[in-house]
Amino acid sequence: MQIGLFLIDDKSLFQKQQESAGRSAAATSGAELDVFFAGGDATTQRDQMFGYLRSGLEPAAIIVEPAGDAGLRFVAQEAARKGCGCVVVNRTPSWAGELGSGGSAPVFCVTADQAEIGRIQGEQFRALLPAGGTLLYITGPGLADTAQVRLAGMKERLGDGFSSILLDGAWTEASGHDAVRRWLDTTRGFVPFSLIGAQNDDMAMGAKRAAAEAARLFARPEWETVPVTGVDGMPEYGRRLVDERTLTATVIMPTTTGEAVRLVVGAINKTGQPPTVTTVPVKPYPDLADLRLRR
C-alpha cells in the first residue's frame, strides 16, 4: 500500500517528528510511505501532491499537513476521483466532510485541538503576568488556518490588561529570530515588552536569540531574561528547554501523522471508517500551578 506524506518544512523540528511518527506507523501497518517537504511554500506543496497523484504510482492515500490553503481542495477532489484517500492533519477544512460522504475513498482530518492550544497560551500569559503587560506574539504565516485559530483561542483567554504586538513567522527558528529582530531594529528599544510568546518552540527559540542580541546592542539587559513561551513540547526539545529554564513554558502537542497513517490504512482495509475529525488532546507544560510558582 503506497501512501504519500506531504509536510511543511524539514527545517522545523516538529515537522521532522511528524515524518518520524508517520514512518513508524507505516512500518507497523504494512504501508510504504513516500515523504515530501514543501520548504514552507503552499504552491510547491500543491504541485508536489498533483505530481504524486499523476505519477502512475496509484497511491492508496495522501496525507498532508498544509503549508497553506492554495489548491488543497482541488487536490483532494482529484484524489477522490482516482479512488485515493486524503487525510489532512492539523487542519479541519470545511470540505472534508462533504468529500468524505460523497465517495468510497476515505477523506478525514486528524488534528490537535488548535483552539485549545491558543487558550492554554492565553492562560500561561496571564499566569506569568497577572497584572498584564505588553506581549510580543509570533504567529505562523498570516494566512495559515492553524495560526488564526491559535490566535483566536489565545485572545479568548488573555483578557484585559494586555497589549499584543503580532509578528509573522514561518514555523522555523530563523523566522522567529528575523521577525523579532526586525521589530526591535524598527522600534530601537523605545517600545517596552514584558513577554514573548510564539506559536511553536522553534520560533520561540529564534525570538529568544534575537532578544538577547538586541539586549546587548541597545543596552537593554532586561530583554535577556524576558519570559519566552512556545508550542509543540517534544520531550527532547521543548520540554527539555523548559526543564533547563531556557524556555519558560510550552504546550504539549502530540504528533498526528502516526494516527493518520493507522486510521487511513484501517479504512482502506475496511476495518473501520474514521470520523470526519479526530482530535488529539493538548496540555500545558509545566502545569499552570507550577508556572505561577516559577513566576
Secondary structure, 3 states (H helix, E strand, C coil): CEEEEEECCCCCHHHHHHHHHHHHHHHHHCCEEEEEECCCCHHHHHHHHHHHHCCCCCCCEEEECCCCCCCHHHHHHHHHHCCCEEEEECCCCCHHHHHHHHCCCCEEEEEECHHHHHHHHHHHHHHHCCCCEEEEEEECCCCCHHHHHHHHHHHHHHCCCEEEEEEECCCCHHHHHHHHHHHHHHHCCCCCCCEEEECCHHHHHHHHHHHHHHHHHCCCHHHHHCCEECCECCCCCHHHHHHCCCCCEEEECCCCHHHHHHHHHHHHCCCCCCCCEEEECCEEECCHHHHHHHC
